Amino acid sequence: MSGGQPNVVVLDYGSGNLRSAERAVARLGAQVTVTADLDAARAADGLVVPGVGAFAACMAGLTAVGGGAVVRERLAAGRPVLGICVGMQILYELGDEHGVRTEGLGVLAGSVERLSAPVLPHMGWNVVAPPPASVLFAGVEAGTRFYFVHSYAARPRPGDTVAEHGEAFAAAVERGPLTATQFHPEKSGDAGAHVLENWLRTLN
């Protein structure tokens, strides 16, 4: 970390709101680079893996640039990674979209499946229920809303932050160096900025 400013890489693998994620993190004082350079991704204090669209397409893009290996390397070394939206989903073992089953990175147990809800996509603002020990949501008031756009999600596991749309799903996970959000913090206004700031404080 140089001059007290964390160095963050937003991984460019052909998917995701790269610029909005870059701007949101930079506004909080971090030095941010959007790149597909794997050495930069390895060296950064924090790595952001964004993602929009289909699980299979995101996995194909990540594999094409060799990003999966870097994510695994960083986590094995205790180095922070933040997945956003489909960037969270591809961390799981499996994605099932329209009957197409795609293998994910498998750093989180479970699968990503279509939500059982009367209206899809789940698009708009929703509340979340973080666990008491959450670092990501420290200082976030109960009832705070975050912005979601998705039709697929992972089922919550103990310790996950939970939201509901038709059924309960994992809105965020915190597993040591691995943090991920199904919602878009970069589109969630002050609440999203608070969560990103909490993440930046964890960088070493």
C-alpha positions in Angstrom: 0.0 0.0 0.0 1.6 3.3 -1.1 1.2 6.5 0.9 -1.7 5.0 2.8 -3.8 4.6 -0.3 -4.8 1.0 -1.1 -4.0 -0.1 -4.6 -7.0 -1.8 -6.2 -7.3 -3.6 -9.5 -10.6 -4.0 -11.2 -10.2 -7.1 -13.4 -11.0 -6.5 -17.0 -12.1 -9.8 -18.6 -14.8 -8.5 -20.9 -17.7 -8.3 -18.5 -19.0 -6.0 -15.9 -19.5 -2.4 -15.0 -15.8 -1.7 -15.0 -15.9 2.1 -15.1 -18.6 2.5 -12.5 -16.8 0.1 -10.2 -13.5 2.0 -10.8 -15.1 5.4 -10.1 -16.9 4.2 -7.0 -13.7 2.8 -5.4 -11.6 5.8 -6.6 -14.0 8.2 -4.9 -13.1 6.6 -1.6 -9.4 7.4 -2.0 -8.0 4.2 -3.5 -5.7 4.0 -6.4 -7.6 2.0 -9.0 -6.5 0.4 -12.2 -8.8 -1.4 -14.7 -6.7 -4.0 -16.4 -6.4 -7.6 -17.6 -2.8 -7.7 -16.5 -2.4 -10.7 -14.3 0.8 -9.5 -12.6 -1.0 -6.3 -11.6 -4.0 -8.3 -10.4 -1.6 -10.5 -8.3 0.2 -7.5 -6.8 -2.7 -5.3 -5.9 -3.8 -4.8 -2.3 -7.4 -5.6 -3.4 -8.8 -7.3 -6.5 -12.4 -6.5 -7.7 -14.1 -9.1 -10.0 -17.2 -7.4 -11.5 -19.7 -9.2 -13.7 -22.9 -8.8 -15.6 -25.0 -11.0 -17.9 -24.8 -14.7 -18.1 -22.8 -17.0 -15.8 -21.4 -19.1 -18.7 -20.2 -16.0 -20.6 -18.5 -14.5 -17.5 -16.7 -17.8 -16.8 -15.6 -18.1 -20.4 -14.2 -14.5 -20.3 -12.5 -15.0 -16.9 -10.9 -18.3 -18.2 -9.8 -16.7 -21.4 -7.7 -14.1 -19.5 -6.4 -16.5 -16.9 -8.3 -14.7 -14.1 -9.5 -17.7 -12.3 -6.0 -18.8 -11.3 -5.2 -15.4 -10.0 -8.4 -15.3 -7.8 -7.5 -18.7 -6.4 -3.8 -17.7 -5.8 -4.8 -14.6 -4.0 -7.3 -16.3 -1.7 -4.8 -19.1 -0.9 -2.4 -16.4 0.1 -5.0 -14.5 2.2 -5.1 -11.6 -0.3 -8.5 -9.8 -0.6 -10.9 -10.4 -3.5 -14.2 -8.7 -4.0 -16.8 -10.2 -6.4 -19.7 -8.1 -7.5 -23.0 -9.5 -9.0 -22.1 -12.2 -11.5 -18.6 -11.7 -10.3 -19.9 -13.1 -7.0 -21.9 -15.9 -8.8 -18.9 -17.4 -10.6 -17.1 -17.9 -7.3 -19.5 -20.8 -6.6 -19.1 -24.4 -7.8 -21.8 -24.3 -10.4 -24.1 -22.1 -12.4 -27.4 -23.4 -13.8 -29.0 -21.1 -16.4 -31.7 -22.2 -18.7 -30.7 -25.8 -18.1 -27.1 -25.1 -19.0 -24.8 -26.1 -16.2 -21.5 -24.3 -16.1 -18.6 -25.0 -13.7 -17.6 -22.0 -11.6 -14.4 -21.3 -9.7 -15.6 -23.4 -6.8 -14.1 -21.2 -4.1 -17.6 -21.0 -2.5 -19.6 -24.1 -2.0 -23.0 -24.3 -3.7 -24.7 -23.5 -6.9 -26.3 -20.4 -8.5 -29.8 -21.1 -9.8 -32.9 -19.2 -11.0 -34.8 -17.5 -8.2 -38.3 -18.8 -7.5 -40.1 -15.5 -7.7 -43.2 -14.1 -9.4 -41.3 -11.3 -11.1 -37.8 -11.6 -12.6 -35.4 -10.1 -12.8 -35.1 -8.9 -9.3 -34.4 -5.3 -10.2 -34.3 -2.4 -7.8 -33.8 -1.6 -4.1 -34.0 -4.2 -1.4 -33.0 -4.6 2.3 -30.4 -7.1 3.5 -29.9 -8.9 6.8 -26.2 -9.2 7.6 -24.9 -11.4 10.4 -24.0 -9.6 13.7 -20.2 -10.1 13.1 -20.2 -8.7 9.6 -17.2 -6.4 8.7 -18.7 -5.4 5.4 -21.9 -4.0 6.9 -20.3 -2.5 10.0 -22.1 0.8 10.7 -24.9 0.2 8.2 -28.3 0.8 9.7 -30.9 -1.9 9.6 -33.4 -1.3 6.8 -30.7 0.2 4.5 -31.5 -0.7 0.9 -29.1 -1.8 -1.8 -29.5 -2.0 -5.6 -30.0 -5.4 -7.2 -30.3 -6.6 -10.9 -30.4 -10.4 -11.2 -32.6 -13.4 -11.9 -30.2 -16.0 -10.4 -28.6 -16.3 -7.0 -27.0 -18.7 -4.6 -28.9 -20.1 -1.6 -27.7 -18.6 1.7 -25.5 -20.5 4.0 -24.9 -19.8 7.7 -23.0 -16.6 8.2 -24.1 -15.1 4.8 -25.9 -11.8 4.5 -29.4 -12.6 3.3 -32.0 -10.9 1.2 -35.4 -12.0 -0.1 -37.1 -11.9 -3.5 -39.6 -14.7 -3.7 -37.2 -16.7 -1.6 -34.1 -16.1 0.5 -30.8 -15.8 -1.3 -27.2 -14.9 -0.5 -26.9 -11.1 -0.8 -23.3 -11.1 0.3 -20.6 -13.4 1.6 -17.6 -12.8 3.8 -15.1 -15.7 4.0 -11.8 -14.3 5.3 -10.1 -12.6 2.3 -13.1 -13.4 0.1 -15.9 -10.8 0.0 -18.7 -10.8 -2.5 -22.0 -9.0 -3.1 -25.0 -10.0 -5.2 -26.1 -6.3 -5.2 -24.2 -3.5 -7.0 -22.4 -1.4 -4.3 -21.3 1.0 -7.1 -25.0 1.7 -7.9 -26.2 1.8 -4.3 -25.4 5.4 -3.4 -24.2 6.2 0.0 -25.0 2.7 1.3 -22.9 1.1 -1.4 -20.1 3.6 -0.7 -20.2 2.7 3.0 -19.8 -1.0 2.2 -17.0 -0.4 -0.3 -15.2 1.8 2.3 -15.5 -1.0 4.9 -14.0 -3.4 2.3 -11.1 -1.0 1.6 -10.3 -0.9 5.3 -9.6 -4.6 5.2 -6.9 -4.3 2.6 -3.3 -5.0 3.6 
